[in-house]
């Protein structure tokens, strides 16, 4: 009976630790994705976006972006003197971070 009880306690402890480790890694990925999102948004807002208007989702690839992430952006003209810039950071099929920003022409 003691062995069974210790086995059950060990199973619960192991599953709790593995769940916590998974949650911790997802949190780290989210923080890193937000950092990538901010850097990409800064680079794009300081560049000329006119050539990218209404081209749909465009892949953004730089050597400083970790391989486990993919970054896509799109640009739309609002006709009010600004562009609407949408940036997404994905890990596989999951969107980890996204932002829509208005940028002066």
N, CA, C and O of each residue as an XYZ file, in Angstrom:
420
protein
N       0.821     -1.190      0.000
C       0.000      0.000      0.000
C       0.869      1.260      0.000
O       0.553      2.228     -0.691
N       1.941      1.253      0.755
C       2.840      2.405      0.839
C       3.505      2.651     -0.514
O       3.660      3.797     -0.937
N       3.898      1.565     -1.193
C       4.548      1.689     -2.497
C       3.590      2.306     -3.511
O       4.001      3.162     -4.295
N       2.340      1.897     -3.514
C       1.336      2.438     -4.422
C       1.116      3.911     -4.125
O       1.039      4.726     -5.044
N       1.017      4.251     -2.873
C       0.805      5.645     -2.473
C       1.991      6.516     -2.880
O       1.795      7.625     -3.377
N       3.214      6.033     -2.678
C       4.400      6.778     -3.091
C       4.449      6.921     -4.618
O       4.863      7.957     -5.136
N       4.027      5.885     -5.325
C       3.974      5.943     -6.780
C       2.996      7.001     -7.269
O       3.292      7.737     -8.209
N       1.839      7.076     -6.638
C       0.850      8.094     -7.006
C       1.360      9.506     -6.713
O       1.194     10.415     -7.527
N       1.969      9.677     -5.567
C       2.527     10.986     -5.209
C       3.614     11.379     -6.205
O       3.665     12.526     -6.650
N       4.474     10.442     -6.552
C       5.529     10.701     -7.531
C       4.967     11.085     -8.889
O       5.501     11.972     -9.556
N       3.891     10.421     -9.304
C       3.251     10.735    -10.583
C       2.693     12.153    -10.574
O       2.862     12.894    -11.542
N       2.031     12.530     -9.488
C       1.477     13.880     -9.392
C       2.573     14.942     -9.388
O       2.435     15.983    -10.030
N       3.644     14.685     -8.677
C       4.747     15.633     -8.629
C       5.370     15.777    -10.013
O       5.631     16.896    -10.454
N       5.611     14.671    -10.701
C       6.212     14.705    -12.037
C       5.325     15.462    -13.025
O       5.823     16.286    -13.791
N       4.017     15.193    -13.017
C       3.127     15.878    -13.961
C       3.054     17.372    -13.653
O       2.966     18.187    -14.571
N       3.088     17.735    -12.388
C       3.092     19.150    -12.013
C       4.344     19.858    -12.490
O       4.273     20.979    -12.994
N       5.487     19.214    -12.335
C       6.753     19.813    -12.762
C       6.801     19.938    -14.279
O       7.228     20.969    -14.799
N       6.370     18.907    -14.993
C       6.410     18.977    -16.454
C       5.438     20.023    -16.985
O       5.738     20.689    -17.976
N       4.292     20.181    -16.353
C       3.348     21.225    -16.754
C       3.944     22.605    -16.503
O       3.820     23.495    -17.344
N       4.578     22.786    -15.376
C       5.206     24.070    -15.051
C       6.330     24.394    -16.030
O       6.487     25.549    -16.428
N       7.106     23.398    -16.419
C       8.192     23.618    -17.379
C       7.628     24.033    -18.728
O       8.170     24.936    -19.365
N       6.547     23.394    -19.181
C       5.916     23.759    -20.446
C       5.361     25.167    -20.410
O       5.501     25.919    -21.375
N       4.734     25.527    -19.307
C       4.192     26.875    -19.150
C       5.316     27.904    -19.147
O       5.177     28.972    -19.742
N       6.402     27.600    -18.499
C       7.542     28.502    -18.451
C       8.114     28.733    -19.851
O       8.421     29.870    -20.208
N       8.260     27.678    -20.644
C       8.803     27.807    -22.001
C       7.862     28.617    -22.888
O       8.317     29.437    -23.685
N       6.561     28.396    -22.759
C       5.599     29.179    -23.548
C       5.679     30.654    -23.180
O       5.567     31.516    -24.051
N       5.870     30.949    -21.904
C       6.021     32.334    -21.468
C       7.274     32.973    -22.042
O       7.241     34.121    -22.487
N       8.383     32.236    -22.036
C       9.627     32.747    -22.610
C       9.467     33.002    -24.103
O       9.939     34.019    -24.612
N       8.802     32.080    -24.812
C       8.560     32.254    -26.247
C       7.718     33.499    -26.512
O       7.993     34.245    -27.452
N       6.709     33.726    -25.701
C       5.830     34.885    -25.857
C       6.609     36.182    -25.648
O       6.456     37.126    -26.424
N       7.437     36.238    -24.614
C       8.237     37.435    -24.340
C       9.194     37.708    -25.495
O       9.334     38.851    -25.929
N       9.849     36.667    -25.992
C      10.778     36.837    -27.103
C      10.046     37.261    -28.367
O      10.559     38.085    -29.124
N       8.851     36.716    -28.611
C       8.066     37.082    -29.786
C       7.646     38.548    -29.733
O       7.659     39.228    -30.759
N       7.278     39.041    -28.565
C       6.908     40.454    -28.417
C       8.120     41.344    -28.683
O       7.983     42.409    -29.285
N       9.285     40.925    -28.247
C      10.510     41.672    -28.499
C      10.806     41.729    -30.009
O      11.160     42.783    -30.536
N      10.659     40.602    -30.687
C      10.846     40.556    -32.142
C       9.822     41.456    -32.825
O      10.158     42.193    -33.752
N       8.574     41.397    -32.368
C       7.502     42.219    -32.929
C       7.841     43.709    -32.824
O       7.671     44.452    -33.790
N       8.312     44.142    -31.669
C       8.661     45.550    -31.484
C       9.811     45.972    -32.402
O       9.772     47.052    -32.991
N      10.820     45.133    -32.522
C      11.970     45.466    -33.367
C      11.572     45.534    -34.840
O      11.993     46.443    -35.555
N      10.767     44.582    -35.292
C      10.328     44.567    -36.690
C       9.448     45.782    -36.974
O       9.591     46.421    -38.016
N       8.544     46.101    -36.058
C       7.664     47.255    -36.237
C       8.479     48.543    -36.339
O       8.177     49.400    -37.169
N       9.505     48.687    -35.505
C      10.372     49.868    -35.573
C      11.083     49.955    -36.911
O      11.148     51.029    -37.509
N      11.621     48.829    -37.393
C      12.323     48.836    -38.675
C      11.377     49.190    -39.819
O      11.726     49.977    -40.699
N      10.186     48.609    -39.803
C       9.245     48.853    -40.895
C       8.708     50.283    -40.881
O       8.543     50.887    -41.941
N       8.433     50.831    -39.703
C       7.898     52.188    -39.650
C       8.918     53.225    -40.104
O       8.538     54.314    -40.534
N      10.203     52.904    -40.015
C      11.228     53.843    -40.471
C      11.599     53.623    -41.939
O      12.448     54.339    -42.471
N      10.979     52.647    -42.597
C      11.279     52.385    -44.006
C      10.158     52.926    -44.889
O       9.124     53.371    -44.391
N      10.372     52.883    -46.193
C       9.368     53.323    -47.154
C       8.400     52.165    -47.412
O       8.783     51.154    -48.001
N       7.166     52.310    -46.977
C       6.176     51.231    -47.084
C       5.316     51.332    -48.343
O       4.471     50.471    -48.589
N       5.524     52.365    -49.130
C       4.653     52.610    -50.289
C       4.621     51.426    -51.255
O       3.564     51.104    -51.799
N       5.745     50.787    -51.472
C       5.796     49.669    -52.434
C       5.091     48.412    -51.918
O       4.833     47.495    -52.697
N       4.778     48.354    -50.636
C       4.146     47.167    -50.050
C       2.634     47.305    -49.862
O       1.994     46.391    -49.342
N       2.065     48.414    -50.269
C       0.630     48.658    -50.057
C      -0.197     47.630    -50.821
O       0.031     47.373    -52.003
N      -1.160     47.054    -50.115
C      -2.147     46.115    -50.679
C      -1.526     44.911    -51.385
O      -2.109     44.396    -52.339
N      -0.367     44.456    -50.940
C       0.244     43.245    -51.488
C      -0.096     42.016    -50.664
O       0.390     40.924    -50.958
N      -0.921     42.172    -49.639
C      -1.272     41.049    -48.778
C      -0.195     40.800    -47.743
O       0.570     41.700    -47.397
N      -0.141     39.582    -47.256
C       0.798     39.207    -46.212
C       2.183     38.972    -46.812
O       2.348     38.141    -47.705
N       3.171     39.710    -46.316
C       4.537     39.649    -46.835
C       5.445     39.082    -45.753
O       5.390     39.504    -44.598
N       6.282     38.122    -46.138
C       7.238     37.539    -45.184
C       8.350     38.542    -44.910
O       8.845     39.201    -45.824
N       8.732     38.651    -43.655
C       9.815     39.540    -43.230
C      10.914     38.651    -42.675
O      10.730     37.989    -41.654
N      12.058     38.638    -43.349
C      13.133     37.723    -42.962
C      14.430     38.485    -42.754
O      14.942     39.126    -43.672
N      14.950     38.411    -41.555
C      16.246     38.994    -41.227
C      17.044     37.958    -40.449
O      16.472     37.074    -39.811
N      18.361     38.071    -40.504
C      19.211     37.074    -39.846
C      19.146     37.143    -38.322
O      19.524     36.173    -37.665
N      18.691     38.227    -37.743
C      18.619     38.347    -36.287
C      17.336     37.760    -35.701
O      17.216     37.641    -34.481
N      16.379     37.394    -36.549
C      15.133     36.785    -36.068
C      15.379     35.294    -35.839
O      15.829     34.609    -36.758
N      15.100     34.770    -34.644
C      15.317     33.339    -34.385
C      14.549     32.459    -35.376
O      13.435     32.794    -35.779
N      15.142     31.350    -35.757
C      14.566     30.460    -36.775
C      13.206     29.893    -36.395
O      12.419     29.545    -37.276
N      12.914     29.793    -35.107
C      11.650     29.184    -34.696
C      10.452     30.109    -34.905
O       9.307     29.695    -34.724
N      10.715     31.362    -35.285
C       9.639     32.317    -35.529
C       9.575     32.681    -37.011
O      10.589     32.690    -37.708
N       8.368     32.979    -37.472
C       8.203     33.570    -38.790
C       7.452     34.879    -38.595
O       6.537     34.971    -37.776
N       7.850     35.883    -39.356
C       7.244     37.209    -39.226
C       6.618     37.575    -40.570
O       7.238     37.428    -41.623
N       5.382     38.053    -40.511
C       4.674     38.499    -41.703
C       4.077     39.871    -41.416
O       3.729     40.187    -40.278
N       3.964     40.681    -42.469
C       3.365     41.993    -42.298
C       2.538     42.347    -43.525
O       2.722     41.784    -44.604
N       1.636     43.278    -43.340
C       0.844     43.798    -44.452
C       0.673     45.293    -44.261
O       0.690     45.797    -43.138
N       0.507     46.003    -45.385
C       0.371     47.458    -45.359
C      -0.874     47.832    -46.150
O      -1.073     47.351    -47.266
N      -1.707     48.686    -45.576
C      -2.906     49.186    -46.257
C      -2.897     50.708    -46.191
O      -2.431     51.300    -45.218
N      -3.420     51.329    -47.245
C      -3.528     52.790    -47.281
C      -4.876     53.190    -46.704
O      -5.910     52.699    -47.154
N      -4.879     54.070    -45.719
C      -6.140     54.489    -45.093
C      -6.777     55.673    -45.797
O      -7.906     56.041    -45.472
N      -6.082     56.282    -46.757
C      -6.543     57.453    -47.506
C      -6.659     58.698    -46.634
O      -7.262     59.684    -47.058
N      -6.104     58.678    -45.442
C      -6.112     59.839    -44.554
C      -4.694     60.321    -44.253
O      -4.455     60.972    -43.236
N      -3.774     60.003    -45.130
C      -2.399     60.425    -44.936
C      -1.565     59.492    -44.090
O      -0.461     59.848    -43.680
N      -2.077     58.295    -43.820
C      -1.329     57.310    -43.027
C      -1.512     55.912    -43.623
O      -2.473     55.640    -44.342
N      -0.567     55.047    -43.303
C      -0.663     53.628    -43.663
C      -1.048     52.837    -42.421
O      -0.723     53.225    -41.299
N      -1.741     51.729    -42.633
C      -2.037     50.797    -41.542
C      -1.076     49.619    -41.703
O      -1.147     48.882    -42.686
N      -0.185     49.447    -40.740
C       0.828     48.392    -40.753
C       0.437     47.320    -39.749
O       0.286     47.600    -38.560
N       0.273     46.091    -40.227
C      -0.031     44.968    -39.341
C       1.144     44.001    -39.376
O       1.575     43.577    -40.449
N       1.662     43.653    -38.196
C       2.802     42.746    -38.076
C       2.396     41.578    -37.181
O       1.771     41.772    -36.139
N       2.761     40.349    -37.601
C       2.486     39.142    -36.810
C       3.749     38.317    -36.663
O       4.515     38.160    -37.613
N       3.961     37.793    -35.467
C       5.064     36.865    -35.205
C       4.428     35.513    -34.897
O       3.637     35.387    -33.962
N       4.781     34.508    -35.689
C       4.200     33.171    -35.564
C       5.255     32.155    -35.155
O       6.443     32.306    -35.436
N       4.783     31.127    -34.489
C       5.606     29.956    -34.199
C       4.800     28.780    -34.723
O       3.848     28.338    -34.080
N       5.177     28.279    -35.878
C       4.357     27.271    -36.549
C       3.079     27.937    -37.033
O       3.128     28.966    -37.707
N       1.938     27.355    -36.693
C       0.649     27.916    -37.089
C       0.081     28.848    -36.025
O      -0.980     29.439    -36.225
N       0.769     28.985    -34.903
C       0.257     29.772    -33.772
C       0.800     31.200    -33.798
O       2.010     31.404    -33.902
N      -0.093     32.188    -33.704
C       0.299     33.591    -33.623
C       0.667     33.893    -32.169
O      -0.171     33.796    -31.273
N       1.933     34.260    -31.948
C       2.392     34.569    -30.597
C       2.239     36.046    -30.266
O       1.974     36.402    -29.117
N       2.403     36.909    -31.267
C       2.308     38.349    -31.036
C       1.873     39.024    -32.320
O       2.315     38.644    -33.404
N       1.013     40.019    -32.209
C       0.609     40.793    -33.384
C       0.324     42.228    -32.954
O       0.023     42.508    -31.794
N       0.431     43.124    -33.931
C       0.222     44.532    -33.643
C      -0.202     45.223    -34.925
O       0.292     44.898    -36.005
N      -1.111     46.171    -34.809
C      -1.500     47.026    -35.920
C      -1.166     48.456    -35.528
O      -1.554     48.930    -34.460
N      -0.435     49.140    -36.414
C       0.058     50.470    -36.138
C      -0.265     51.402    -37.293
O      -0.249     50.980    -38.449
N      -0.553     52.642    -37.002
C      -0.723     53.647    -38.046
C       0.598     54.376    -38.237
O       1.229     54.801    -37.269
N       1.020     54.521    -39.518
C       2.307     55.113    -39.840
C       2.070     56.278    -40.795
O       1.377     56.128    -41.801
N       2.640     57.429    -40.482
C       2.530     58.587    -41.382
C       3.232     58.305    -42.701
O       4.280     57.661    -42.729
N       2.653     58.788    -43.792
C       3.249     58.574    -45.121
C       4.522     59.356    -45.275
O       5.159     59.297    -46.327
